[in-house]
Amino acid sequence: MTALSLMPGKATWRARHVQYYAGDWASIQTVLPEFDLKPFTAGPDEPPNPFLKTVVRRPLSAAERPLPVGIVSHTYSLAPHRDVAGLCRRGVMVAGIEPDDLRYEVGLSELGEWMNFRIYFPDSYSFIDAHGSNLDLRLECFNSVDGSSCLMILFGWYRFICSNGLVIGETKIEINERHGQQLDLASIPGRIQPALIAVEADRRRMKKWQGQKVAITDIATWANNNVSKDWGKKAAARVFHICDAGKDIEIGDPFAAGAATEKPIRYLNRVPGCPEHAATKYDVSQAMSYVATHRNNAEERVTRQAAIPHLLDRLPQWAENRPGFAN
């Protein structure tokens, strides 16, 4: 069995620390907590609340005691992390992937009530870009046992050279019942294969981006307008300067007047995997992915990764009769 390892880096969920682990299926299961629904009472001999129940984490070791992690309604349907992760894995295996070819990661909030489970696919599913870098396909699952968010499963692309993540296609599986009585966990395996088939559209779109040239003047206008509106001026400035110089930046005076590209900046390190000058929409997508992926908040990270294709659609393709091509 592969030893479980702690992954470096900082991550948060709703201001709470998230710790990520990597390992094989057997070792990953050892850190997945289990939960029970208990009466919500003021004490052992007190009457239970007729409308609410308590979500209690079972002890993780002999030294621990049961720990309450949330209050939910009587209509709440518990979706245990272990069950959800196992159903995701089963869905991948039903799609024809050998379990020995899979790698796993899991992120857990401090009390274990929130989970981000990941399955990495074999190299045969990877996308190799024009720079020779691999983008590995992975399934990501987000689940909470306290009723605070929907159960969501999606496919995305991960570039190890720069730790960038990208969510492109319509592969998101979202259970919108918020763990209500109609929550149908058994449907998860059958819903994964169609989403996996849709991943092929991701490949076609990334190949298309590699052939779409862009001008730095257009990137500046787009960053000042579209990216600033959706992500804020700080993120827009970072995206622009990574495209313009291949380096991340720090804004010297965040309160300085002007558009995102006009802010006073200080260059930081080169961004791994990004060219010195972005020449195609694909290069721009990697700059955006770097900025999106390095959000500490896990939910914000995925939201921004998923927004990249829609923002790129608003970036004009370079026309030969226009000046400013980023070469």
N, C-alpha and C positions, 0 to 999 in steps of 0.2 A: 504494500500500500504506500502511496506517495504521502510524505509527511505534510501536514497542514502548515501553511506559512502565512505570516502576517504580511499584508501588502503595504508599501510605503504610501505617503501622501495624506492630505487632509480632505475630508468630506463631511458634509453636514446634511441633516434632514430636519427641517423646521427648527433650526438653531441647535440641534442636538448632534453630538459627535457620532460619526459612522465609521466603523472599523471594517475593512475588507480582508477577506481570507482567500487563499488559492489552494487547490488540492484536488485529489480525485474524488469520485462520488462518495465513497465510504467516509473519507475524512471530512468532507464538507458537511455531511449529515450530523457529525458530532457537535457542531456549533449551532445547528438550527434548533432554537428553543421550541418547546411545546407549551400549549396553553389550554386552559379550561374556562368555561363560563360558570360563574358562581353567583349566588344571591347578593344583591347590593344591600348591605345592612349596616347599622351603626355599631353592632357588636354581636357576639356569638348568640346571645339569647334575645336579640332584638328582631322585630318583624322586618321582612324584606320589602324593599321598594317594589310596588306592583308594576312599575313601568320600566325599570332599569335593571341591568345586570352588570356584573364586574368581570372583566377579562383578567385572568390571573396567570402569570407565567409560572410554570412548574420549576422546582429547583434544578439548577444546572449542575450542582455538585452536592455531596453529602453535607457540606458546610452551609448551604443556603437554605432559605425558607421560601415558601410561595410568595410571589410578589405581584400586587395588582398593577396593571399597566394601562387600564382604560375603563371607561364606563360606556355601555352601549344599551340600546333599547331592547325590548323583549322580542322584536321582530328581527334582530340581528342574527346573521348566519356566519358562524366562525369559519374562516378559511385558513387552516393551519399552514404555516410556512413549509413544513416538510411535505405535506400533501400537494401543495401547489408546485413546489420544485420538482417533486417526483412525477407529476402529471406533465410538466413541461418536458422533462427528460423522456418520458414515454412517448410524447408526441414527436419528438425528434427521432426516436428510434423507429416509430411507425413510418416515418418518412423515408426510412431506409439507411440511416446512418448508424454505423457500428458503435456501440457504447465505448469500446476501447479507444476509439479515435477522438473522443470528446475531452475537453478540459473545462474546469469549473472555477468560478469565483462567486463569493457571496459577500454582500455588505449588510451589516446589521446596525441598527441604532443602539444607543447605550442600554436600553431596557429590552431590546429585541423585538419591539412591537412593529418595526418597519424593516422590510427586507428588500434588497436588490440582488437577485440571483441571475447569474450569467452562465451561458453555455457557449463555448468556442467550438466552431466547426472545423473539420479537417482542412488541410492546406488546399485540397482540390476545390474547395468552395471560395478560396480567396480571390480578390481582384488585384491584378498586377498593373500598376499605373505606368505612364510613359516615362517616369523617372526610375522605374525598376523597383519601386517600393510595394510591399504587400499590404493590402487592406483585408484583414481577417473578418469573416462573417461571424457574428455572435447573436444569440438570442438573449434579450434582457427581460426580466420579469420584476415587477414592482408590486409589493403586497404589504398591506397593513392589517393587523389583527384587532385594532382598536376602532375600526370604522371611520378613520380619518380620511381615507382616500380609496379610490377604486382599484381593483385588481387590473393591472395592465401588463401586456406582453407585446414585445415588438422585436423586430430584427434591425440590426445596425451594422456598421462597418468600423473597424478599429485598426488604426495605423500605429504599430508598436514603435516605429522609429521616433515618433514625436508624441505618443500617447494620445493621439487625436481620435475622436469619435464622431460618427456621422450617421444620421438617420435620414434616409432618402425617400423610400417608397411608401405605398399605402399598405404597410405590413403590420400596422398596430392592431392588436386585439385588446379591446377594452371592455371589461364587464362593468356596466354602468349602474348596476343595482346597488352598489355600495354595500355589499355583503347583506342584502336583504333576504327575505325568505325565498326569492326566486333565483338566488345565486346558483349557477349550474357549473360546478367545478368539473364534472365528468365530460363537459364539452370541450375542455382545453385541448386534449390530444388531437381531436378531429379538426380543430380550428388552426392548428399550427401548420399542417402540410399546405393548405391553400396559401397561407401567408408566405411560406418558404418559396413556393412557386413564383409569387409576385416579386421576389428578390431579383429575378432575372431582369426586370424592368430597371432596377437600380444600376445594374451593370451597363445597360444600354445608355442610361442617362449620364453616367460617369464618363463613358467613352465619348459621348456627344460633347460634354463639357471640355474634354481634352482637345477637341477640334475647334472650339469657339474662342477666337482670339479677343483680347480686351485691351482697351487703351487706359493708361493711367489717369488721364483727364476724366474719363467716364467713371472710373473707380472712385475718384475724389468726389465727383458730384453725387454719385450713388451713395457713398458713405455718409456724406453730409445730409442727405435727404432720407433715404430709405432706412439705412442701418441706424442712423441717429434716432429716427422716430421709433423704431422697434426695439433697439437694444440700448439706446442712450449714447451720448457723445463720447464717453470714455471708451466704450467697446468699439464704437465706429472709428475712433482715432487709432486704436490698436490694429484693427483690421486693415485700415488704409496703409499704415506705415509698414506692416508686415508685407503687404503687397508691393510697396514702393521700395523697400530696402532689405526685406528678408529678416528684419529684426523686430523684436517686441519693444515697446516703449513704456515710459512712465511720464505722465503729464506733470509738468513742473508746477503749474498753477491751475487746479481744477476749476477755479472761479473766474479764470480769464475769459474775456468776451471773445466771440467769434465762433465759427463753425468748427466741427470736429477736427478737420485737417489743418486748422489755423491755430490750434492750441500749442503753447510752448511745451516741447517734449525733450526727454533725455532718452537716448537709445540704450537698450539693454542688450542681452545676448542674442545671437542668431537663433532663429526658430528652426529646430531640426526638421528636415524634410521639406522645408519651404524654399523655393528658389530666391535668388537675390532680388529679382524683379518678376512679379506675376505677369505671365504672358497669356494665360488662358483662364476660362471660367473655372476649370478644375483647380488651377493654382489658387484662385481666389477662395474656392470652397475649402481648401486646406488651411488658409489663413483664418477663415471664419470658424472652422472646426477647432483650431487651436484655441481661439478666444472662448468659444462656447464650452469646450471640454474642461478648461481650467477654471470653471466656476466651482466653488466649494460646495454649493448647494446642489444635491443630486437631482432634485426635481427641476431646478432651473437649467441644469446642464442638459438634460434630455429635451426640455422644451426648446432650448436654443438650437440644439443639434437638429431637431426636427424642422426648425424654421429656415434652415439654410437653403434648401431648394427653392422655397417660395421667394426668399430675398434675392437669390441669384437670377430668378426669372425676370427681375426688374432691372438687372444690370445689362445695358446695351452691348451687343456684340460689335466688335470693331469693324468699321467699314474702311476699305482701302483708300478712299478719297478723303478720309478724315485724319487730322494730325493727332499726335499724342500716343501712338501705339507703344505700349510698354514692352520694349524689346530687350 
